[in-house]
Amino acid sequence: MAGPLRFRWSHETWDRSRVRRDLHASLDEALGARLDGPWYRPPPGYDACRLEMDNGDRALFAWGEDAFWLGNTQTPEALWRTEKYTFDEVPYRVARWAQRELLAELHVQDPWLTAYDHVAWFFLPVLFSKDGRTSSRAFFADHAAGFPDATTDDALGFYERFLSTGVFDDYRYTMAAKLGTSRQVDLTRMSATMGEFNAAKVLTDAGQPIVPEVQMDSGHALDYRVEPVDGPPALVEVTRPSRPVDRAAGTPAAAVRGTAGSKTDGQLAAHPDAVLFVDCSSFHDDEWATLAAERPAVGHRPAVVFRVRPDGSTAGYTTGTVPFDLSGTSLDA
């Protein structure tokens, strides 16, 4: 399974004749390919082209002093030895041009998605990935980004408002890549990914600065490090139970405890002081009401059990002493 879209950076000399010979001819023989000009003016100092394959794959190529390939298709042999780089790791003018090309194509294919500028830009490496481009778009379109009883517009509006704050702009590739690039929609896994965004919304609403995907000496990676201005850093791990009706243990409390248990046997066993955030945004109103009334323990303390709605409202409760301030949110201490 290919990963999210990244550039290949070539330091060799390229011209249009070599592009035709080593890129277009290779792809045309393998897949059927058409060599076209770019939709937008190439970045200063570069020439550029688009390669469009008969199977729907696409590639962009810009060449000048160096050359940059960005494609969701098979890589021509001439570029096999090149290294891969994210949008933030190549020259800005090249990344900006490539993203304009892709966003324009996305607008033609799925204009409902580009209506949400920041969502479309943020998840671009996945929305155009080789294996995940269909499943990621379907997750947003057909499953409202994991909200079980919301419209696509409601869900995308929620994430547009959150992401447009810029909270994850410096971690775009790390967070976008978590959505995955599988060919099939894995609703449980993809919803769990959005649970990390939901937890981040709770933390930032409380004014807590966060750093995602924290690598620990234990070999584990925890979802966030919270860096309070008036206290020591704290670790946060996020889990998201699926709806009780989708589980063998069919009560909300059992669903929460069962999902939390998978964390207490892993990351939280190695880091027992970390705060467990349990995102119940997959629960329907009646399921959440039952859980909120019972306020069950989840097998780890401290923990934050919460539910986010697409209108931005949040409800929840805590167990144990959370080592940072959550005032300003609607969570009950």
C-alpha positions in Angstrom: 0.0 0.0 0.0 1.5 3.3 -1.1 1.6 6.1 1.4 0.5 9.8 1.2 1.6 11.8 -1.7 5.2 13.0 -1.6 7.7 14.6 -4.1 10.6 12.8 -5.6 13.6 15.2 -5.9 16.0 14.6 -8.8 19.3 16.4 -9.0 20.0 15.2 -12.6 19.7 17.3 -15.7 16.3 17.2 -17.4 14.9 18.8 -20.6 11.7 18.2 -22.5 13.2 15.5 -24.7 14.2 13.5 -21.7 10.8 14.0 -20.1 9.2 12.4 -23.3 11.8 9.6 -23.3 12.2 8.6 -19.7 8.8 9.6 -18.2 6.1 9.7 -20.8 7.2 6.8 -23.0 7.7 4.6 -19.9 4.2 5.4 -18.5 2.5 5.2 -21.9 3.9 1.7 -22.4 2.8 0.6 -19.0 -0.5 2.3 -18.4 -1.3 4.5 -21.4 -0.4 8.1 -20.7 -0.9 11.6 -22.2 1.7 14.3 -21.8 0.0 17.8 -21.3 1.1 21.2 -20.2 0.4 22.4 -16.7 -2.9 24.1 -15.8 -1.0 26.9 -14.0 2.2 28.8 -14.9 5.2 26.7 -13.7 7.2 28.0 -10.7 9.8 30.6 -11.6 12.9 29.0 -13.0 11.1 25.8 -14.0 9.4 24.2 -16.9 6.6 21.7 -16.1 4.1 19.2 -17.4 1.2 17.0 -16.4 1.1 13.2 -17.1 -2.4 11.8 -17.2 -2.8 8.0 -17.2 -5.7 6.0 -18.7 -6.4 4.4 -15.3 -7.0 7.8 -13.7 -3.5 8.2 -12.2 -1.9 11.6 -12.4 1.7 13.0 -12.1 3.2 16.5 -12.1 6.8 17.1 -13.1 8.8 20.4 -12.9 12.4 20.7 -13.9 15.0 23.4 -13.8 18.2 23.4 -11.8 16.6 20.4 -10.0 13.5 18.4 -10.9 10.5 17.4 -8.8 8.0 14.6 -9.5 4.7 14.3 -7.7 2.5 11.4 -8.7 0.0 8.8 -7.6 1.1 6.4 -10.2 4.0 4.0 -10.7 7.3 5.7 -10.6 9.3 5.6 -13.9 12.7 3.8 -13.6 14.6 7.1 -14.2 13.3 8.3 -10.8 13.7 5.1 -8.7 16.9 6.3 -6.9 15.4 9.6 -5.8 14.4 10.4 -2.3 10.9 11.4 -1.2 9.9 14.7 0.4 6.8 16.3 1.8 5.2 19.5 0.6 7.1 21.4 3.4 10.4 19.9 2.5 10.7 21.1 -1.2 11.1 24.7 -2.4 8.0 26.8 -1.5 7.4 27.9 -5.1 7.4 24.3 -6.3 5.0 23.1 -3.5 2.7 26.1 -4.1 2.5 25.4 -7.9 1.8 21.7 -7.3 -0.9 22.3 -4.8 -2.6 24.8 -7.1 -2.6 22.1 -9.8 -4.1 19.5 -7.5 -6.6 21.7 -5.8 -7.9 22.8 -9.2 -8.3 19.2 -10.3 -10.0 18.3 -7.0 -12.4 21.2 -7.7 -13.3 19.6 -11.0 -13.7 16.2 -9.5 -15.3 16.9 -6.1 -16.3 20.6 -5.8 -18.2 19.9 -2.6 -14.9 19.2 -0.9 -13.0 22.2 -2.2 -15.8 24.4 -0.8 -13.9 23.8 2.5 -10.6 25.3 1.6 -8.5 24.3 4.6 -9.8 20.8 4.8 -9.1 20.2 1.1 -5.6 21.7 1.4 -4.8 20.0 4.7 -5.7 16.5 3.5 -4.3 16.9 0.0 -1.5 14.3 0.5 -4.1 11.7 1.2 -6.9 12.9 -1.1 -4.5 12.4 -4.1 -2.6 9.3 -2.7 -2.3 6.3 -5.0 -4.3 3.9 -2.8 -6.3 6.3 -0.6 -7.7 8.9 -2.9 -11.1 7.1 -3.4 -11.5 5.9 0.2 -10.5 9.2 1.8 -13.0 11.2 -0.3 -15.7 8.6 0.4 -15.1 8.8 4.1 -15.8 12.5 4.0 -18.7 12.3 1.5 -20.5 9.2 2.6 -19.6 9.0 6.3 -19.5 12.6 7.4 -15.9 12.2 8.7 -17.1 9.8 11.3 -20.0 11.7 12.8 -22.8 9.1 12.8 -25.8 11.4 12.5 -24.6 14.5 10.6 -24.5 15.7 7.1 -21.3 16.0 5.1 -21.6 19.8 5.2 -22.0 19.8 9.0 -18.9 17.6 9.5 -16.7 19.4 7.0 -17.8 22.8 8.4 -16.7 21.6 11.9 -13.2 20.5 10.7 -12.9 23.6 8.4 -13.4 25.9 11.4 -11.0 24.0 13.5 -8.2 23.4 11.0 -8.4 27.0 9.7 -7.1 28.1 13.1 -3.7 26.8 11.9 -3.3 24.6 14.9 -1.9 21.8 12.8 -0.3 23.6 9.9 3.2 22.9 11.1 2.2 19.2 11.6 0.1 18.9 8.4 1.8 15.8 7.0 1.9 14.0 10.3 -1.8 14.5 11.0 -3.2 14.1 7.5 -1.3 10.9 7.0 -3.0 9.4 10.0 -6.2 9.1 7.9 -4.4 6.4 6.0 -4.2 5.3 2.3 -6.1 2.0 2.2 -8.2 1.3 -0.9 -11.2 0.5 1.2 -13.0 2.7 3.7 -12.1 1.5 7.2 -14.7 3.4 9.1 -13.5 2.3 12.6 -9.9 3.2 12.0 -10.6 6.4 10.0 -13.1 7.6 12.7 -10.5 6.9 15.3 -8.1 9.2 13.5 -10.7 12.0 13.6 -11.0 11.3 17.3 -7.5 12.7 17.6 -8.6 15.9 15.9 -11.6 16.0 18.2 -9.4 15.7 21.3 -7.1 18.4 19.9 -10.2 20.6 19.6 -11.0 20.1 23.3 -7.4 20.9 24.3 -7.1 24.0 22.2 -10.5 25.2 23.3 -9.1 25.1 26.8 -6.1 27.1 25.7 -3.6 24.3 25.9 -0.7 24.2 23.4 -0.1 20.7 22.0 2.5 18.8 20.0 1.3 15.7 18.2 2.8 12.3 17.8 5.4 12.3 20.6 8.0 9.6 20.3 9.0 8.2 23.7 12.1 6.3 24.8 9.8 3.4 25.6 9.4 2.9 21.9 5.8 4.1 22.0 4.4 7.2 20.3 1.7 9.1 22.2 -0.8 11.2 20.5 0.0 14.6 22.2 2.2 16.4 24.6 0.3 19.2 26.3 2.6 22.1 27.2 0.8 24.3 29.7 2.1 27.8 30.2 1.8 27.4 34.0 2.7 23.8 34.6 4.8 20.8 33.5 4.2 19.0 30.2 1.7 16.2 30.2 1.1 13.3 27.7 -2.2 12.5 26.2 -3.4 9.3 24.4 -6.7 9.2 22.5 -9.0 6.4 21.9 -12.4 6.3 20.2 -14.9 3.5 20.9 -17.3 2.5 18.1 -21.0 2.6 18.8 -22.2 0.1 21.4 -24.5 -1.6 18.9 -21.4 -2.4 16.8 -19.7 -4.3 19.7 -20.2 -7.6 21.3 -20.5 -5.8 24.7 -23.5 -3.7 23.8 -23.7 -1.1 26.5 -22.1 2.4 26.3 -20.1 1.7 29.5 -18.8 -1.6 28.2 -17.8 0.0 24.9 -15.8 2.7 26.6 -14.1 0.3 28.9 -13.3 -2.2 26.2 -11.7 0.4 23.9 -9.8 2.0 26.8 -8.4 -1.5 27.7 -6.5 -1.7 24.5 -4.6 1.4 25.5 -3.9 0.4 29.1 -2.2 -2.7 27.8 0.1 -0.7 25.5 1.0 3.0 25.7 -0.5 3.6 29.1 1.2 0.7 30.7 4.5 2.2 29.8 3.3 5.8 30.6 0.8 5.5 33.4 0.8 9.2 34.1 -0.6 10.0 30.7 -4.1 11.3 30.4 -6.5 9.1 28.4 -9.0 11.0 26.2 -12.0 8.8 25.2 -13.8 10.3 22.3 -17.4 9.1 22.2 -18.4 11.2 19.1 -19.5 8.0 17.4 -22.3 7.6 19.9 -25.9 8.6 19.2 -27.7 11.0 21.6 -29.4 8.2 23.6 -26.1 6.2 23.9 -24.2 9.3 25.1 -27.0 10.2 27.5 -26.8 6.8 29.2 -23.0 7.1 29.5 -23.1 10.6 30.8 -25.6 9.6 33.4 -23.5 6.7 34.6 -20.1 8.4 34.4 -18.3 5.0 34.5 -14.6 4.7 35.2 -12.7 3.5 32.1 -9.8 1.5 33.6 -7.3 4.3 33.6 -6.9 7.5 35.6 -6.7 10.4 34.8 -9.2 10.2 31.9 -11.4 12.6 29.9 -14.5 11.1 28.4 -16.1 13.4 25.9 -18.4 13.8 22.9 -18.0 16.5 20.2 -20.8 17.6 17.9 -20.4 19.2 14.5 -21.8 22.5 15.8 -18.7 22.7 18.0 -20.4 21.8 21.3 -18.7 19.4 23.7 -19.9 17.5 26.7 -18.1 15.1 29.0 -16.6 14.3 32.3 -13.3 13.5 33.9 -12.0 10.8 36.2 -9.0 11.3 38.3 -7.0 14.5 38.5 -6.2 15.9 35.0 -2.8 17.7 35.3 -3.8 20.7 33.1 -6.6 23.2 33.1 -9.8 22.3 31.0 -11.8 25.3 32.2 -13.4 27.2 29.4 -14.8 23.9 28.0 -18.1 22.3 28.9 -16.4 19.2 30.5 -17.5 18.5 34.1 -14.6 18.2 36.5 
